[in-house]
Amino acid sequence: MFNRIPSIRPETPFTSIREIVKAVIILKRLCAFLLIVLVAACTGPASDAFRFGLAGAPANLDPRFATDATSARINRLLYDRLVDFNDTFEPVPALADWEQLSPTHYRFHLKTNEHPFHDGTMLTAHDVKATYDFILNADNASPHRASLTVINRIAVPNETSLDFFLHYPEPLFPGYLVIGIVPAHLIAANHPLHERPIGSGPFSFLARPDETRLHLLRIRDQRRFEFITVPDPTVRALKLMAGEIDMLQNDLPPELIGYLENDSRLKVLRTSGTNFSYLGFSFDDAVTRQAYVRRAIAHAINRREIIQYVLDGAARPAQSLLPPEHWAGAQDLDPITYDPEKARTLLHQAGYSRDDPVRIVYKTSSDPFRIRLATILQHQLKSVGIDVDLRSYDWGTFYGDIKAGRFQMYSLAWVGIHTPDIFDYVFHSRSIPPNGANRGRFRSTQADAFIDRARAAPNLETKQESYLQLQHHLADALPYVPLWYEDHIFIARREIEGFTMARDGNYDGLTHVRRSPPDAL
Amino acid sequence: MFIRFLISRVLTALAVVFGVVCLVFFLLHLVPGDPVEVMLGESARPADRAALQQALGLDLPLHVQFGHYLANLSQFDLGTSFYSKRPIRDLLLERLPATVELGMAALLVALLLAIPLGILAAVKKETAWDIGATGVALFGVSIPNFWMGPMLILVGALWLGWFPVSGREGIASLVLPALTLGTALAAILSRMIRSALLEVLNEDFMRTARGKGLAERTVILRHGLRNALLPVITLVGLQLGALLSGAVITETVFSWPGIGSLVVEAIHRRDYPVVQATVLCISVSYVALNVLTDLAYARIDPRVRLGSRP
């Protein structure tokens, strides 16, 4: 046995060619193994389809249960509904037109069967009845039941007609029938529509490989559509720039929209929206219940500047919960002017001074953009002598506090408002949570009277009159300080054409979207 | 002796998992926000709210709900999502492969970067190589994933066009999230390897190895690194647990459909059964990896079995 002769090579690792070759071979084997594992694990590449970017995945594809905005928009593509809304938010026939036979009796006539269900069966009045009966059955715990409790019973005289009998007269009733119709035989069979939806809409369900991807087929031309969930707005924008998605709508911060507008490969479409942003106040609080204080806040906020510089012009100032183009919206409300001097005077009249300023706790969600807006409002209010203590919370905590009335001032937005009975729900003294959304505990006998009068009105004209009076009263009382209606923004690759935007932000425009040939660009 | 050690570790692990189950169940019910409110909105009438609470079993006293939960759990029934109405088992099975895939790829990236960097920094101590390796490690640790991810997307996907921006479609889509997730881990591991290797480099057995005339590469890799890897194994085990429990930020940035994004969505929706099941899954994987790490440690270092960890 001999001792090994000490090496005369330099004392550094990996110096000989042989060692390097050995190391490379080991590395190659490792990489080959990895490749096999990863190829086996990964799914295939994307197909040539229209790809639509979403900020959040639709939670439920069964219209009887869906409540989130994304599900509602996707479900409109999958399912037809009896009634829809026009640009002034008046109910218009969709699957059916109607006649009012008595104040509590509506007869709906289904249009000729242009829309069979995607499983081949025809949509009849029995399917409509089965859908609404299911929702009205308390055992099924549908979240839409509350809005339909006006229905006493439903009868089907024949395959294409059905009668709705109401508990009390409700001229707004047709506007309530906007839930997608599902096949009666699938309801009976307890078919999992949330997983495998079958409707009669212009798109049919193809697959949902995972929660982040949904594949639909446009029936008209058999074009495939992919809805891809990309929660991060920056990544969603980058995906659009890279051509991995073809289009998206909303949910982008304004600075990102401005950035994308400068990209020649993209185009940006805007339309006025109806999502109403506001500041809410507690009427149980000694400070914010004072009309002077609320009005001072209203005059201290420079809404035009915020819209121009923070929202990049993608909003319009709001005066009321309903936009002026709504059939019940007020068009003659005096705009709230930016007048810091007036705000200071009002605060002085309320007994506050520079030495004894108003101190208000302002609650908002933890969304970065909402916090930024809140910081700007805090700064503007500070300039007139209102000290704002800004607090942001995660959504559950924030929303819980607002419903429980644990706030002085907060900001939120109402989304997807179609019918004016929202006023009852938001401002009537009987609608204090848990019975409604009168979160500020606003109690006004005058407002209650206007709302009750509107509710009892036998026709839309009388209702409209009461709602207009109510909106003037609310503009004086200021239970909310209206801020703005945010626009809807649609951004697409330049070759995408034919998308028409809706005021409520729905995706119906996908029905006509097309890709222009390369030489047309 | 080893069997006793094994049994004791497994029993401890089961106790930890049970503790986590209890903690998550009760804490989740203390968090503000009610799933019924989230599902029905404020427009719901009290009667509808009560009906849904009954349908979801939320009207029962908390201890009864907990009893039902444990009974179902004992039959491996994780329940159904309040929101999507889908069985949670299906949701987890759908998401787990993506998380495992990303976790393993990130670990590989970390090891491929950390081992050469750590060795280089130790062998070339206090030279430009060491400073460079330290700088790289500091860079990796300091940069948050929410910034690193978009930067990698910008370069790798937009400028170079080599990889997709996000999503889980094809092998190329794994590269950027694995790099994002792996870089920070690589930084920690490389520092650990450096310090552990420096400790053993001047040990007697290293001098003996050199004295035997072994090549420096063999001395370092076979004798030095092998002994220096003991603390690194523990760290890798713990970090693997973290990787498999879902990297929430990385998964969100890259729209990676894994466990992390599932639990975040469920928390926002107050989808109690999904949160409970996901946290259970995470804690089981954590605890299992800890046990495996301990066992590996015990295999490598017999002193551990006697309860005297070095």
Interface residues (C-beta under 8 A of the other chain):
Chain A: N3 R4 I5 P6 S7 R9 E11 T12 P13 F14 T15 E19 L34 L35 V37 L38 V39 A41 C42 T43 G44 P45 A46 G56 A57 A59 N60 D62 F65 T67 A138 D139 A141 P143 R145 A146 S147 T149 P192 H194 E195 D210 E211 T212 R213 I228 T229 V230 P231 D232 T234 V235 L238 K239 M241 A242 E244 W395 G396 T397 Y399 G400 D401 K403 Y425 P433 P434 N435 G436 A437
Chain B: V31 P32 G33 D34 E37 V38 M39 L40 G41 E42 S43 A44 R45 P46 A47 D48 R49 A51 L52 Q54 A55 L56 Y83 S84 K85 R86 L91 E94 R95 P97 A98 V100 E101 M104 A105 L108 I119 V123 G149 P150 I153 L154 A157 L158 G161 P164 V165 S166 G167 R168 E169 G170 I171 S173 L174 K212 G213 L214 A215 E216 R217 I220 L221 T252 V253 F254 S255 P257 S261 L262 E265 H268 R269 R270
